[in-house]
C-alpha cells in the first residue's frame, strides 16, 4: 500500500530554507520553549520567561527566540533579530543554532547547504539527519537516489525523536523503501509520530497513515473504530468519511468519544 497516493495530510517541502521553521522536538527540559512557537498568542508570562531565559544565556531559549522572529507569526518577522539570537546561541556551541547560522551564510547554494548538513549531522542535529535522508530519497545534491542511505538517515533522526523522521521511517517500512517491508514496524513508527502535538507535519502524517493501516488490517488488526480515531485526530475528512461508511452508529459514537478522550490526554498548545 503506497499511502502517498491516499489523501495525504503532509508533503515534505524540498527546500532547505523551510528548515528554520520546521517543527523540532527539543530536549525534555526545553519542552515549554518548543511549545511557545506553536501558540496563537503569547501571554505576558510567556514573554517574560522566554526573554529572561534568552538574556540570561539559555542557548535553547536564544535559539527558539531566533525561530520566532524568523517565523514572523508571534512577533513581526525580523531577519536581523532572528540572526542575532541564532548567533548568540551558536557562539555558545548549541548545534541547532550553529546549523541555522550555517544555512543563512550558505545563501541557499546547494553545495554550501550540503556542507552545513553534514557538519550538523555529525553533531547529531536531527533536522540535518532528516534532510540528508530527504536528499538521498529525492535525488537532491548527491546526484543519486539511494533508498537504503535515506533509510539510514531517517532512522537516525527518528531515534532522536524528530517527528517528521518518525513518520517518514514509518513510510519506509510501509513501502519497503531501503528496508524490508514490515507493516507492523511501520505502525509503530507512525504511532510514535502520531503521539506528537500539535497536529503539524509528521504528526498529522503519522496519524493519517496509522488510520490507513487500521483500515486495511496491515500490521495491526483491521479496526474501523481505530481508523476513525486516527483520521479524526489527523483532520483528514476524506479518509474519515471512508471509515464512517464502514461503521455502525454505535461504532462512530465510540470512536468520537475515544478521539475526545485522546485530546484531553494530549492537550494541543496551538488551540489555547
C-alpha positions in Angstrom: 0.0 0.0 0.0 1.5 3.3 -1.0 0.0 5.9 1.3 1.4 8.8 -0.6 -1.5 8.3 -3.1 -4.3 8.2 -0.5 -5.3 11.7 0.7 -2.0 12.6 2.3 -2.0 15.2 5.0 1.6 16.1 4.8 4.1 16.8 2.0 7.8 17.2 2.6 9.0 20.6 1.5 12.1 20.0 -0.6 13.6 23.4 0.1 16.2 23.9 2.7 15.1 27.4 3.6 12.0 26.0 5.2 14.2 24.1 7.7 14.3 27.0 10.1 10.6 27.0 10.6 10.0 23.2 10.6 8.9 21.5 13.8 11.7 20.3 16.1 11.5 18.0 19.1 13.7 19.6 21.8 15.2 18.2 24.9 12.7 17.5 27.7 14.0 20.4 29.7 13.0 22.8 26.9 9.5 21.5 26.1 7.9 24.8 27.1 10.2 26.7 24.7 9.2 24.4 21.8 5.5 24.8 22.8 5.7 28.6 22.7 6.4 28.6 18.9 3.0 26.9 18.3 0.9 29.2 20.4 -1.5 31.6 18.6 -0.6 34.3 21.1 1.8 34.7 24.0 0.9 35.8 27.4 3.0 38.4 29.3 4.3 35.5 31.4 5.3 33.6 28.2 7.3 36.6 27.0 8.9 37.2 30.4 10.1 33.6 30.7 11.3 33.4 27.1 13.2 36.7 27.1 14.5 36.2 30.6 15.9 32.8 29.7 17.4 34.1 26.4 19.0 37.1 28.0 20.4 35.0 30.8 22.3 32.9 28.3 20.0 29.9 27.9 21.1 28.7 24.5 17.8 26.9 23.7 15.8 30.0 24.6 18.0 32.1 22.3 17.6 29.6 19.5 13.8 29.5 19.9 13.6 33.3 20.0 15.5 33.3 16.8 13.0 31.0 15.3 10.1 33.1 16.5 11.5 36.2 14.8 12.2 34.0 11.7 8.7 32.6 11.5 7.1 36.1 11.8 3.9 34.9 13.4 4.1 35.6 17.2 6.3 38.6 16.5 6.7 40.7 13.4 9.2 38.9 11.1 12.7 40.4 11.7 15.6 38.7 10.0 18.2 40.9 11.8 16.9 40.0 15.2 16.5 36.3 14.2 20.1 36.2 13.0 21.3 37.9 16.2 19.6 35.4 18.5 20.7 32.4 16.4 24.3 33.8 16.5 24.2 34.2 20.3 23.2 30.6 20.7 25.6 29.4 18.1 28.5 31.2 19.8 27.9 29.0 22.8 28.1 25.8 20.8 24.4 25.0 20.5 24.4 22.7 17.5 20.9 23.6 16.1 21.7 27.3 16.2 25.1 26.6 14.5 23.1 24.8 11.8 20.8 27.7 11.4 23.6 30.2 11.2 25.4 28.0 8.7 22.4 27.8 6.4 21.9 31.6 6.5 25.5 32.1 5.4 25.2 29.5 2.7 23.0 31.8 0.7 20.8 28.8 -0.3 23.5 27.4 -2.5 23.3 23.6 -2.7 27.0 22.9 -2.2 27.3 25.2 0.8 24.0 23.9 2.3 25.2 20.4 1.9 28.3 21.2 3.9 26.1 22.7 6.6 24.0 19.5 6.7 27.0 17.2 7.1 28.6 19.2 9.9 25.3 19.4 11.8 24.5 15.8 11.3 27.9 14.9 12.7 26.8 16.7 15.9 23.6 14.8 16.0 21.2 17.6 14.9 18.0 15.7 13.9 16.9 18.2 11.3 20.1 17.8 9.4 19.9 14.0 9.6 16.4 14.1 8.3 17.2 16.4 5.4 20.2 14.3 4.4 17.7 11.4 4.3 15.4 13.6 2.1 18.3 14.4 -0.2 19.1 10.7 -0.8 15.4 9.9 -1.1 14.5 12.7 -3.6 17.7 12.8 -5.7 19.0 16.1 -4.3 22.6 17.3 -4.1 24.3 13.9 -4.2 23.4 13.1 -7.8 21.9 9.7 -6.8 18.8 8.3 -5.3 19.7 5.8 -2.6 16.8 4.4 -0.6 19.0 2.5 1.8 21.1 5.5 2.6 17.9 7.6 3.0 16.5 5.0 5.4 19.7 5.1 7.5 19.4 8.9 8.0 15.7 8.9 8.6 16.3 6.2 11.3 19.0 8.3 13.0 16.7 11.4 13.1 13.7 9.3 14.2 15.7 7.8 17.0 16.5 11.4 18.1 12.7 12.0 18.4 12.3 14.1 15.2 8.6 13.8 14.4 8.9 14.2 10.6 11.6 11.5 10.5 9.4 9.1 12.6 6.6 9.5 10.1 9.0 9.0 7.1 10.6 6.0 8.7 7.1 4.5 9.1 6.6 5.2 5.4 9.9 3.4 4.5 8.7 0.3 6.4 5.3 0.6 4.8 6.6 0.8 1.3 9.7 -1.3 1.7 11.9 1.6 0.7 15.5 0.9 1.7 14.4 -1.8 4.1 12.3 -5.0 4.1 8.6 -4.1 4.1 7.1 -4.6 7.6 3.7 -3.1 8.3 3.9 -3.9 12.0 7.0 -1.8 12.4 5.6 0.9 10.1 2.6 1.1 12.5 5.0 1.5 15.5 6.8 4.5 13.9 3.5 6.0 12.7 2.2 5.8 16.2 5.3 7.5 17.6 4.8 10.4 15.2 1.1 10.4 15.8 1.6 11.0 19.6 3.2 14.3 19.0 1.2 17.5 19.4 0.3 19.8 17.9 -1.1 18.2 14.7 1.6 19.5 12.4 3.8 18.0 9.8 4.9 14.4 10.7 2.3 14.2 13.5 -0.6 14.5 11.1 1.1 12.3 8.5 1.6 9.6 11.2 -2.0 9.8 12.4 -3.4 9.5 8.9 -1.2 6.6 7.8 -1.8 4.7 11.1 -5.5 5.1 10.3 -4.9 3.7 6.8 -3.2 0.6 8.3 -6.1 0.0 10.6 -8.5 0.4 7.6 -6.6 -2.3 5.7 -5.6 -4.5 8.6 -2.0 -4.3 7.7 0.4 -4.7 10.6 -2.4 -4.1 13.0 -5.9 -5.7 13.4 -8.5 -4.4 11.0 -10.4 -1.9 13.1 -12.6 0.8 11.7 -13.0 2.4 15.1 -9.3 2.9 15.4 -9.1 4.1 11.8 -11.8 6.6 12.5 -10.0 7.8 15.7 -6.7 8.5 13.9 -8.3 10.0 10.8 -10.3 12.3 13.2 -7.1 13.3 15.0 -5.4 14.0 11.7 -8.3 16.1 10.5 -8.5 14.1 7.3 -12.1 14.4 6.2 -11.8 12.2 3.1 -10.4 9.2 4.9 -12.7 9.9 7.9 -15.7 9.6 5.6 -14.3 6.3 4.1 -14.1 4.8 7.6 -17.5 6.1 8.6 -19.1 4.4 5.6 -18.0 1.0 7.1 -19.2 1.7 10.6 -22.4 1.4 12.6 -23.7 4.5 14.5 -22.6 3.0 17.9 -19.1 2.5 16.5 -19.0 6.0 15.2 -20.1 7.3 18.7 -17.4 5.2 20.3 -14.7 6.5 18.0 -15.7 10.1 18.6 -15.6 9.6 22.3 -12.2 8.0 22.0 -11.0 11.0 20.0 -12.3 13.4 22.6 -10.6 11.5 25.4 -7.3 11.3 23.5 -7.4 15.1 23.0 -7.9 15.6 26.7 -4.9 13.5 27.5 -2.8 15.1 24.8 -3.6 18.9 25.1 -2.7 20.8 22.0 -0.9 24.1 22.9 -1.9 25.6 19.5 -5.6 25.8 20.5 -5.1 27.9 23.6 
